[in-house]
């Protein structure tokens, strides 16, 4: 453990960390809101612009396409030029593109702007968790990062409320909703003043004086609130080499596929692909499949809002359990229980049973993400932490893109039950990858995890 990391590890959870949680959480809230609200906007655009099914599909997928490139770019640049710069730039791009798309009058320009907004949202989504987790001591890191991801749930609830009430209120209602997704531009002024660069990243770049200045502020905040900081043990503090080869994108990618990190890299890919594939398979197709079987409750506002609200305890219960049973156990348990909930929903009869199964599905599938967001940044060394997370996120986006297509093919060939057998099997494979290839991270510093890797 270096002097910088040792100083971070002795810090209590303070007002400085709460400010980081709120700032990053608001970013995730608007990311989720932007992704979810497009489902409510599409019917209005279909009528306003007389769009075909193919054109609607392109509109729906534009943000996801952009997010793939945004995640990859942010992961690469976050380790090279800094976490803070990438997050600020991503937010600017996202806000400008979202606001511009609300002013567009033709679908081709709308698709272009939504791709750009997706790039910004995808980049921001990748960078927030690893960036802010580097400020937090090991005893708080799991619940902090899990709670950070929990802010996604607030965005989905906001999207459902605005989509159902504001979009139909007027012919221009869809513009008002999309313009609201650009609101986080006001956070830029706050973020510029309140969010420093990660001390761990600064140290990895030999910018130790800047890292120490940030820690001076954090320690002053803790002392002002009455905290007592334990003395540092010189025997536990190592010194980094005075000179270090500067990283490059190619070198970072080679490091992730090297013998030391290959196993971890592959595990994160499998974990994220399985979770996102199953998540989008369930929530994209289950309403349609149930309606085909006469279960019209899935078309109601009540069903949608209850499922959105069920995300909140799902995320935050998993965040709490991150520090109680460990990230691996949370991910595996929530994945498997989510699969069980999906199967029970598939064979439920009656609105009440479908509602209960849907709530459990939303609870566990979203809760698993609180484990994933906490676990992934912990697995990679500081100099490739965001690159590794960016690649994993890119794989998850590909899983989300493939899910609707494969589910449609399986449904046509093997019917209603075949869809749930396939998606549950994918979840089980992801859980098995975490169990077999993963490493425990609970209660361990980021540097200790890296050393064992």
TILUM-859532 format. One record per residue (C-alpha): residue in three letters; x, y, z; residue number from 0. Coordinates in nm, 3 decimals, m for minus. Layout:
<recs>
ALA,X,Y,Z,NUM
...
</recs>
This chain:
<recs>
UNK,0.000,0.000,0.000,0
UNK,0.137,0.342,m0.094,1
UNK,0.122,0.656,0.119,2
UNK,m0.167,0.791,m0.090,3
UNK,m0.377,0.476,m0.063,4
UNK,m0.294,0.442,0.308,5
UNK,m0.425,0.793,0.371,6
UNK,m0.744,0.712,0.180,7
UNK,m0.794,0.388,0.373,8
UNK,m0.781,0.557,0.713,9
UNK,m1.043,0.819,0.624,10
UNK,m1.393,0.781,0.773,11
UNK,m1.700,0.822,0.554,12
UNK,m1.757,1.198,0.567,13
UNK,m1.945,1.484,0.408,14
UNK,m1.689,1.486,0.127,15
UNK,m1.792,1.131,0.034,16
UNK,m2.162,1.214,0.058,17
UNK,m2.106,1.498,m0.187,18
UNK,m1.933,1.256,m0.424,19
UNK,m2.223,1.011,m0.387,20
UNK,m2.481,1.276,m0.469,21
UNK,m2.286,1.416,m0.764,22
UNK,m2.223,1.077,m0.922,23
UNK,m2.570,0.954,m0.834,24
UNK,m2.738,1.243,m1.012,25
UNK,m2.534,1.160,m1.320,26
UNK,m2.665,0.803,m1.312,27
UNK,m3.021,0.927,m1.253,28
UNK,m3.020,1.128,m1.573,29
UNK,m2.845,0.850,m1.767,30
UNK,m3.123,0.608,m1.673,31
UNK,m3.392,0.864,m1.741,32
UNK,m3.253,0.929,m2.089,33
UNK,m3.238,0.557,m2.172,34
UNK,m3.587,0.479,m2.040,35
UNK,m3.782,0.777,m2.164,36
UNK,m3.731,0.694,m2.532,37
UNK,m3.985,0.411,m2.501,38
UNK,m4.253,0.666,m2.410,39
UNK,m4.145,0.909,m2.683,40
UNK,m4.155,0.663,m2.975,41
UNK,m4.536,0.640,m3.007,42
UNK,m4.560,1.020,m3.028,43
UNK,m4.285,1.036,m3.291,44
UNK,m4.445,0.758,m3.494,45
UNK,m4.762,0.966,m3.520,46
UNK,m4.591,1.303,m3.567,47
UNK,m4.348,1.189,m3.836,48
UNK,m4.545,0.896,m3.982,49
UNK,m4.261,0.650,m3.919,50
UNK,m4.236,0.289,m4.028,51
UNK,m4.149,0.001,m3.795,52
UNK,m3.792,m0.001,m3.929,53
UNK,m3.749,0.369,m3.863,54
UNK,m3.887,0.328,m3.510,55
UNK,m3.639,0.049,m3.449,56
UNK,m3.352,0.271,m3.557,57
UNK,m3.473,0.546,m3.324,58
UNK,m3.498,0.301,m3.035,59
UNK,m3.150,0.160,m3.086,60
UNK,m2.969,0.489,m3.159,61
UNK,m2.884,0.559,m2.797,62
UNK,m2.760,0.203,m2.740,63
UNK,m2.537,0.220,m3.046,64
UNK,m2.385,0.544,m2.922,65
UNK,m2.340,0.399,m2.574,66
UNK,m2.122,0.118,m2.711,67
UNK,m1.876,0.369,m2.858,68
UNK,m1.902,0.597,m2.555,69
UNK,m1.818,0.316,m2.313,70
UNK,m1.519,0.207,m2.519,71
UNK,m1.387,0.562,m2.559,72
UNK,m1.433,0.656,m2.194,73
UNK,m1.266,0.339,m2.077,74
UNK,m0.964,0.407,m2.296,75
UNK,m0.930,0.778,m2.221,76
UNK,m1.012,0.760,m1.852,77
UNK,m0.683,0.585,m1.777,78
UNK,m0.481,0.806,m2.012,79
UNK,m0.599,1.164,m1.952,80
UNK,m0.785,1.132,m1.621,81
UNK,m1.125,1.034,m1.488,82
UNK,m1.247,1.388,m1.421,83
UNK,m1.179,1.524,m1.771,84
UNK,m1.359,1.235,m1.936,85
UNK,m1.663,1.264,m1.709,86
UNK,m1.693,1.639,m1.766,87
UNK,m1.656,1.602,m2.143,88
UNK,m1.909,1.319,m2.152,89
UNK,m2.162,1.526,m1.961,90
UNK,m2.123,1.821,m2.198,91
UNK,m2.170,1.601,m2.506,92
UNK,m2.471,1.427,m2.354,93
UNK,m2.647,1.750,m2.252,94
UNK,m2.586,1.931,m2.580,95
UNK,m2.698,1.634,m2.792,96
UNK,m3.008,1.572,m2.578,97
UNK,m3.115,1.934,m2.597,98
UNK,m3.052,1.943,m2.973,99
UNK,m3.257,1.627,m3.032,100
UNK,m3.554,1.791,m2.862,101
UNK,m3.552,2.066,m3.129,102
UNK,m3.532,1.837,m3.433,103
UNK,m3.815,1.802,m3.687,104
UNK,m3.702,1.500,m3.891,105
UNK,m3.619,1.147,m3.785,106
UNK,m3.278,1.117,m3.954,107
UNK,m3.137,1.416,m3.764,108
UNK,m3.302,1.287,m3.449,109
UNK,m3.121,0.953,m3.486,110
UNK,m2.788,1.131,m3.531,111
UNK,m2.831,1.344,m3.221,112
UNK,m2.952,1.045,m3.017,113
UNK,m2.637,0.853,m3.115,114
UNK,m2.425,1.145,m2.992,115
UNK,m2.629,1.162,m2.670,116
UNK,m2.576,0.788,m2.630,117
UNK,m2.199,0.833,m2.666,118
UNK,m2.205,1.089,m2.385,119
UNK,m2.433,0.882,m2.162,120
UNK,m2.235,0.563,m2.223,121
UNK,m1.907,0.737,m2.145,122
UNK,m2.041,0.893,m1.827,123
UNK,m2.194,0.566,m1.710,124
UNK,m1.859,0.387,m1.743,125
UNK,m1.645,0.649,m1.574,126
UNK,m1.848,0.742,m1.263,127
UNK,m1.823,0.420,m1.058,128
UNK,m1.447,0.350,m1.095,129
UNK,m1.364,0.719,m1.060,130
UNK,m1.552,0.778,m0.734,131
UNK,m1.477,0.437,m0.583,132
UNK,m1.109,0.534,m0.574,133
UNK,m1.186,0.794,m0.305,134
UNK,m1.345,0.547,m0.062,135
UNK,m1.185,0.322,0.202,136
UNK,m1.233,m0.053,0.171,137
UNK,m1.478,m0.077,0.463,138
UNK,m1.725,0.153,0.285,139
UNK,m1.646,0.095,m0.083,140
UNK,m1.898,m0.181,m0.157,141
UNK,m2.201,m0.004,m0.014,142
UNK,m2.087,0.331,m0.157,143
UNK,m2.053,0.208,m0.515,144
UNK,m2.366,m0.007,m0.490,145
UNK,m2.565,0.292,m0.363,146
UNK,m2.416,0.501,m0.642,147
UNK,m2.563,0.256,m0.896,148
UNK,m2.890,0.269,m0.702,149
UNK,m2.952,0.617,m0.839,150
UNK,m3.032,0.452,m1.173,151
UNK,m3.363,0.346,m1.018,152
UNK,m3.469,0.706,m0.957,153
UNK,m3.413,0.782,m1.325,154
UNK,m3.636,0.494,m1.434,155
UNK,m3.914,0.608,m1.200,156
UNK,m3.887,0.965,m1.329,157
UNK,m3.898,0.842,m1.689,158
UNK,m4.213,0.639,m1.621,159
UNK,m4.391,0.931,m1.456,160
UNK,m4.290,1.188,m1.718,161
UNK,m4.355,0.946,m2.004,162
UNK,m4.707,0.869,m1.896,163
UNK,m4.815,1.218,m1.794,164
UNK,m4.608,1.473,m1.985,165
UNK,m4.571,1.312,m2.330,166
UNK,m4.948,1.273,m2.395,167
UNK,m5.028,1.617,m2.248,168
UNK,m4.963,1.800,m2.577,169
UNK,m4.840,1.735,m2.932,170
UNK,m4.504,1.878,m2.825,171
UNK,m4.493,1.683,m2.498,172
UNK,m4.218,1.453,m2.624,173
UNK,m3.993,1.755,m2.680,174
UNK,m4.045,1.874,m2.325,175
UNK,m3.951,1.535,m2.182,176
UNK,m3.634,1.500,m2.390,177
UNK,m3.534,1.856,m2.312,178
UNK,m3.563,1.774,m1.942,179
UNK,m3.307,1.495,m1.987,180
UNK,m3.055,1.769,m2.073,181
UNK,m3.106,1.929,m1.730,182
UNK,m2.782,1.792,m1.580,183
UNK,m2.594,2.065,m1.769,184
UNK,m2.656,2.273,m1.457,185
UNK,m2.446,2.020,m1.262,186
UNK,m2.136,2.120,m1.458,187
UNK,m2.078,2.435,m1.255,188
UNK,m2.105,2.236,m0.931,189
UNK,m1.891,1.949,m1.055,190
UNK,m1.614,2.179,m1.178,191
UNK,m1.573,2.319,m0.828,192
UNK,m1.645,2.016,m0.612,193
UNK,m1.501,1.710,m0.790,194
UNK,m1.121,1.671,m0.780,195
UNK,m0.922,1.424,m0.983,196
UNK,m0.876,1.078,m0.831,197
UNK,m0.573,1.075,m0.598,198
UNK,m0.501,0.714,m0.689,199
UNK,m0.493,0.798,m1.060,200
UNK,m0.277,1.106,m0.997,201
UNK,m0.032,0.890,m0.805,202
UNK,m0.021,0.637,m1.091,203
UNK,0.082,0.927,m1.317,204
UNK,0.357,1.044,m1.077,205
UNK,0.153,1.356,m0.991,206
UNK,0.192,1.290,m0.619,207
UNK,0.180,1.655,m0.508,208
UNK,m0.168,1.698,m0.663,209
UNK,m0.286,1.376,m0.501,210
UNK,m0.160,1.492,m0.163,211
UNK,m0.336,1.828,m0.203,212
UNK,m0.669,1.651,m0.263,213
UNK,m0.615,1.429,0.040,214
UNK,m0.531,1.734,0.252,215
UNK,m0.879,1.867,0.173,216
UNK,m1.045,1.533,0.250,217
UNK,m0.860,1.498,0.580,218
UNK,m0.939,1.856,0.680,219
UNK,m1.307,1.790,0.617,220
UNK,m1.296,1.477,0.834,221
UNK,m1.108,1.651,1.117,222
UNK,m1.345,1.947,1.110,223
UNK,m1.632,1.703,1.170,224
UNK,m1.460,1.557,1.474,225
UNK,m1.298,1.247,1.325,226
UNK,m0.974,1.111,1.467,227
UNK,m0.734,0.984,1.203,228
UNK,m0.512,0.694,1.311,229
UNK,m0.137,0.726,1.261,230
UNK,0.007,0.563,0.951,231
UNK,0.218,0.253,1.006,232
UNK,0.546,0.299,0.811,233
UNK,0.581,m0.079,0.777,234
UNK,0.254,m0.099,0.581,235
UNK,0.339,0.188,0.345,236
UNK,0.540,0.118,0.032,237
UNK,0.697,0.370,m0.200,238
UNK,0.623,0.373,m0.570,239
UNK,0.916,0.378,m0.810,240
UNK,1.018,0.733,m0.891,241
UNK,0.989,0.678,m1.265,242
UNK,0.718,0.487,m1.443,243
UNK,0.655,0.419,m1.808,244
UNK,0.366,0.628,m1.934,245
UNK,0.068,0.424,m2.045,246
UNK,m0.088,0.409,m2.389,247
UNK,m0.413,0.264,m2.518,248
UNK,m0.238,m0.029,m2.686,249
UNK,m0.031,m0.105,m2.376,250
UNK,m0.339,m0.094,m2.152,251
UNK,m0.531,m0.334,m2.376,252
UNK,m0.233,m0.570,m2.384,253
UNK,m0.220,m0.556,m2.004,254
UNK,m0.586,m0.658,m1.978,255
UNK,m0.521,m0.961,m2.197,256
UNK,m0.190,m1.050,m2.035,257
UNK,m0.147,m1.367,m1.832,258
UNK,m0.194,m1.176,m1.505,259
UNK,m0.526,m1.015,m1.594,260
UNK,m0.671,m1.234,m1.869,261
UNK,m0.881,m1.441,m1.632,262
UNK,m1.029,m1.132,m1.464,263
UNK,m1.096,m0.962,m1.796,264
UNK,m1.279,m1.263,m1.939,265
UNK,m1.481,m1.305,m1.620,266
UNK,m1.604,m0.944,m1.630,267
UNK,m1.701,m0.982,m1.995,268
UNK,m1.903,m1.296,m1.925,269
UNK,m2.060,m1.145,m1.613,270
UNK,m2.174,m0.824,m1.782,271
UNK,m2.287,m0.988,m2.105,272
UNK,m2.497,m1.247,m1.920,273
UNK,m2.660,m0.989,m1.694,274
UNK,m2.739,m0.736,m1.967,275
UNK,m2.853,m0.998,m2.218,276
UNK,m3.098,m1.146,m1.967,277
UNK,m3.209,m0.807,m1.836,278
UNK,m3.301,m0.673,m2.178,279
UNK,m3.446,m1.006,m2.285,280
UNK,m3.679,m1.007,m1.986,281
UNK,m3.785,m0.645,m1.985,282
UNK,m3.806,m0.602,m2.362,283
UNK,m4.003,m0.916,m2.440,284
UNK,m4.192,m1.023,m2.129,285
UNK,m4.469,m0.760,m2.168,286
UNK,m4.520,m0.855,m2.533,287
UNK,m4.519,m1.229,m2.465,288
UNK,m4.760,m1.194,m2.174,289
UNK,m4.998,m0.978,m2.376,290
UNK,m4.996,m1.245,m2.646,291
UNK,m5.105,m1.487,m2.377,292
UNK,m5.390,m1.262,m2.269,293
UNK,m5.219,m1.091,m1.973,294
UNK,m5.303,m0.726,m2.047,295
UNK,m5.189,m0.595,m1.707,296
UNK,m4.842,m0.548,m1.849,297
UNK,m4.976,m0.264,m2.066,298
UNK,m5.099,m0.063,m1.767,299
UNK,m4.929,0.235,m1.607,300
UNK,m4.969,0.075,m1.265,301
UNK,m4.766,m0.229,m1.367,302
UNK,m4.489,m0.016,m1.516,303
UNK,m4.458,0.221,m1.222,304
UNK,m4.462,m0.063,m0.966,305
UNK,m4.181,m0.241,m1.153,306
UNK,m3.985,0.085,m1.168,307
UNK,m4.030,0.147,m0.795,308
UNK,m3.926,m0.212,m0.715,309
UNK,m3.582,m0.127,m0.852,310
UNK,m3.512,0.106,m0.559,311
UNK,m3.508,m0.154,m0.278,312
UNK,m3.342,m0.397,m0.520,313
UNK,m3.044,m0.170,m0.576,314
UNK,m3.004,m0.051,m0.217,315
UNK,m3.054,m0.391,m0.055,316
UNK,m2.776,m0.527,m0.277,317
UNK,m2.557,m0.227,m0.192,318
UNK,m2.601,m0.304,0.179,319
UNK,m2.529,m0.673,0.124,320
UNK,m2.210,m0.589,m0.068,321
UNK,m2.042,m0.526,0.267,322
UNK,m2.216,m0.811,0.450,323
UNK,m2.175,m1.113,0.222,324
UNK,m1.941,m0.980,m0.047,325
UNK,m1.985,m0.871,m0.406,326
UNK,m1.951,m1.220,m0.555,327
UNK,m2.228,m1.361,m0.338,328
UNK,m2.457,m1.067,m0.413,329
UNK,m2.412,m1.100,m0.788,330
UNK,m2.463,m1.477,m0.794,331
UNK,m2.763,m1.477,m0.560,332
UNK,m2.943,m1.189,m0.730,333
UNK,m2.879,m1.332,m1.077,334
UNK,m3.017,m1.673,m0.985,335
UNK,m3.313,m1.534,m0.792,336
UNK,m3.389,m1.305,m1.085,337
UNK,m3.399,m1.607,m1.315,338
UNK,m3.636,m1.785,m1.076,339
UNK,m3.863,m1.479,m1.068,340
UNK,m3.871,m1.469,m1.448,341
UNK,m3.972,m1.833,m1.476,342
UNK,m4.244,m1.786,m1.214,343
UNK,m4.370,m1.486,m1.408,344
UNK,m4.378,m1.683,m1.730,345
UNK,m4.606,m1.946,m1.579,346
UNK,m4.811,m1.720,m1.350,347
UNK,m5.187,m1.699,m1.399,348
UNK,m5.382,m1.396,m1.289,349
UNK,m5.290,m1.031,m1.255,350
UNK,m5.187,m1.046,m0.890,351
UNK,m4.939,m1.331,m0.944,352
UNK,m4.793,m1.160,m1.248,353
UNK,m4.754,m0.838,m1.048,354
UNK,m4.572,m1.017,m0.763,355
UNK,m4.344,m1.205,m1.004,356
UNK,m4.273,m0.884,m1.194,357
UNK,m4.181,m0.700,m0.873,358
UNK,m3.941,m0.979,m0.774,359
UNK,m3.791,m0.984,m1.122,360
UNK,m3.728,m0.608,m1.114,361
UNK,m3.595,m0.628,m0.757,362
UNK,m3.336,m0.899,m0.822,363
UNK,m3.231,m0.813,m1.178,364
UNK,m3.164,m0.451,m1.090,365
UNK,m3.009,m0.543,m0.757,366
UNK,m2.752,m0.753,m0.942,367
UNK,m2.627,m0.435,m1.108,368
UNK,m2.542,m0.286,m0.767,369
UNK,m2.309,m0.582,m0.721,370
UNK,m2.162,m0.553,m1.071,371
UNK,m2.091,m0.180,m1.043,372
UNK,m1.919,m0.229,m0.708,373
UNK,m1.725,m0.540,m0.810,374
UNK,m1.588,m0.449,m1.153,375
UNK,m1.369,m0.146,m1.063,376
UNK,m1.213,m0.340,m0.775,377
UNK,m1.075,m0.611,m1.001,378
UNK,m0.836,m0.400,m1.211,379
UNK,m0.519,m0.208,m1.120,380
UNK,m0.546,0.171,m1.113,381
UNK,m0.363,0.227,m1.443,382
UNK,m0.615,0.009,m1.636,383
UNK,m0.917,0.029,m1.406,384
UNK,m1.138,0.235,m1.636,385
UNK,m1.016,0.061,m1.951,386
UNK,m1.115,m0.273,m1.800,387
UNK,m1.452,m0.140,m1.690,388
UNK,m1.508,0.022,m2.029,389
UNK,m1.449,m0.304,m2.213,390
UNK,m1.683,m0.488,m1.976,391
UNK,m1.949,m0.222,m2.031,392
UNK,m1.903,m0.249,m2.407,393
UNK,m1.964,m0.622,m2.384,394
UNK,m2.277,m0.558,m2.179,395
UNK,m2.409,m0.321,m2.447,396
UNK,m2.350,m0.586,m2.711,397
UNK,m2.543,m0.831,m2.496,398
UNK,m2.827,m0.583,m2.472,399
UNK,m2.832,m0.535,m2.849,400
UNK,m2.831,m0.911,m2.916,401
UNK,m3.104,m0.996,m2.664,402
UNK,m3.415,m0.872,m2.850,403
UNK,m3.303,m1.038,m3.174,404
UNK,m3.221,m1.376,m3.022,405
UNK,m3.532,m1.378,m2.805,406
UNK,m3.745,m1.318,m3.113,407
UNK,m3.580,m1.609,m3.292,408
UNK,m3.612,m1.845,m2.994,409
UNK,m3.973,m1.743,m2.935,410
UNK,m4.063,m1.820,m3.294,411
UNK,m3.896,m2.162,m3.283,412
UNK,m3.946,m2.284,m2.926,413
UNK,m4.231,m2.073,m2.794,414
UNK,m4.293,m1.892,m2.468,415
UNK,m4.113,m2.139,m2.244,416
UNK,m3.806,m2.156,m2.465,417
UNK,m3.738,m1.786,m2.411,418
UNK,m3.720,m1.827,m2.035,419
UNK,m3.511,m2.141,m2.052,420
UNK,m3.257,m1.962,m2.270,421
UNK,m3.237,m1.642,m2.066,422
UNK,m3.220,m1.825,m1.734,423
UNK,m2.944,m2.050,m1.872,424
UNK,m2.749,m1.740,m1.974,425
UNK,m2.787,m1.598,m1.623,426
UNK,m2.662,m1.924,m1.473,427
UNK,m2.356,m1.913,m1.699,428
UNK,m2.281,m1.559,m1.584,429
UNK,m2.320,m1.658,m1.220,430
UNK,m2.092,m1.959,m1.272,431
UNK,m1.825,m1.735,m1.427,432
UNK,m1.831,m1.512,m1.119,433
UNK,m1.804,m1.811,m0.885,434
UNK,m1.528,m1.989,m1.074,435
UNK,m1.318,m1.705,m1.215,436
UNK,m1.387,m1.425,m0.968,437
UNK,m1.186,m1.325,m0.661,438
UNK,m1.312,m1.200,m0.323,439
UNK,m1.282,m0.823,m0.272,440
UNK,m1.484,m0.757,0.044,441
UNK,m1.284,m0.575,0.311,442
UNK,m0.969,m0.549,0.098,443
UNK,m0.796,m0.238,m0.032,444
UNK,m0.773,m0.188,m0.407,445
UNK,m0.396,m0.227,m0.386,446
UNK,m0.423,m0.558,m0.197,447
UNK,m0.661,m0.697,m0.459,448
UNK,m0.420,m0.589,m0.735,449
UNK,m0.123,m0.747,m0.557,450
UNK,m0.301,m1.083,m0.532,451
UNK,m0.408,m1.065,m0.894,452
</recs>
